[in-house]
Amino acid sequence: MLGKLSFTWLGMLVMVLAWATFSQAEAPQFVGNEGCNCHKTELKDWSESTHGLALDQLFASKRSRKQNKAMKDLGLDYKKDYDQDEKCLECHTTGFNQPGGYSLQNTKEDLKGVGCESCHGAGSKYRVLHKEKDETFTKEEAAALGEVYPPTEEMCRKCHDNEKSVFNSKSDPKYGFDFKARLEEKKSWHKKYELLFKH
């Protein structure tokens, strides 16, 4: 009886592990901004934006006086670097600790900052579609492979006004997040360009 019971539990464990491995292999992975270089204008805009420079904010030597004051006001040590702090890296990098994303072991340059995939979803699958079909793919095909377009408020709120961060509206109302207003801010991300083709 005990032998059969152990075998059943072992069989179930193997099935669960196999399913977890299969699911992880099937999910899109983060690949970094390099694969977005067809969108040169957007990438240039982004690289100069607050999202593009988000990792810089974790280094004391790269923060502005205004940023240092905001940190001091919330009781943070503004003279300290936070580039190894996982709570901060979650919102200042792309795909932190997710498959293919930024981690303390994977510090690829094109995963630094809040990159394209932070707003448009992990790109390992939809980028293949873009390359294969160029301008003929549909939004539905891309969405089925993990692309998010346009970005959703839910994606933004993973970091903005999130209670895990001290920079939220409970700490100070000025950190409240108005999704529609933020979409209009030119300095936050890239300018919205009209699509050349009907996807």
C-alpha positions, -999 to +999 in steps of 0.1 A: +000+000+000+027+025+010+047+017-022+016+024-044+009+056-025+045+068-029+045+059-066+013+080-071+027+110-053+060+107-073+040+104-106+020+135-097+051+154-088+067+145-121+036+156-140+035+190-121+072+196-128+068+187-165+038+210-168+057+239-151+087+234-175+063+232-205+045+264-194+077+283-189+090+272-223+057+283-239+056+318-223+072+346-242+106+357-228+122+391-225+149+397-251+158+434-247+155+465-268+180+454-295+152+436-313+132+469-316+158+487-337+134+489-367+116+516-346+147+539-347+128+571-339+109+556-310+141+541-296+159+574-298+131+592-280+129+564-254+167+565-247+164+602-237+132+597-217+126+592-180+118+555-186+149+551-207+170+566-179+152+548-150+181+528-139+203+559-136+180+571-108+193+543-086+228+558-086+235+587-063+259+603-087+233+603-115+203+616-096+192+652-098+189+675-068+151+672-071+153+634-071+176+635-041+152+658-022+123+635-030+142+606-015+152+625+016+116+636+021+105+600+022+133+589+046+156+573+020+193+576+020+199+598-010+236+593-009+233+556-014+233+536-047+202+513-050+213+494-081+216+461-062+182+466-044+157+441-058+127+462-047+140+490-068+152+470-098+118+455-102+106+489-116+138+504-129+147+476-153+130+454-180+115+420-170+133+419-137+138+383-125+115+370-153+127+346-181+152+365-202+148+397-182+172+418-162+186+402-130+216+407-108+232+380-130+219+392-164+227+430-166+225+432-204+226+468-215+194+467-235+175+455-204+184+485-184+157+511-178+120+506-184+124+493-219+100+486-248+089+452-234+080+468-201+051+484-219+046+461-249+051+427-233+080+401-235+089+400-272+105+366-280+075+355-299+059+385-314+092+398-327+095+366-349+060+375-363+071+411-370+102+399-388+084+372-408+053+392-418+067+427-417+038+451-423+012+423-430+007+409-395-025+418-376-029+432-341-047+400-332-018+378-343+007+399-323-015+400-292-018+362-293+020+360-291+022+384-261+024+419-276+005+446-258-004+476-279-012+501-268+001+498-232-025+493-206-030+511-173-026+478-155+009+475-169+018+510-157+004+505-123+027+476-116+052+504-107+033+537-106+015+544-074+022+508-063+021+502-025+054+483-027+072+515-036+076+544-011+068+567-041+030+563-039+000+584-032-002+572+004+033+586+011+025+618-008-005+627-030+018+641-057+028+605-065-008+596-075-010+582-110-033+596-137-029+572-166-044+594-193-024+624-183+009+604-181+004+592-217+005+628-229+039+635-211+066+637-238+095+633-214+082+599-200+085+577-231+086+580-269+064+603-289+034+585-304+039+580-341+012+571-366+015+536-379+026+534-415+007+502-421-027+490-408-019+462-383 
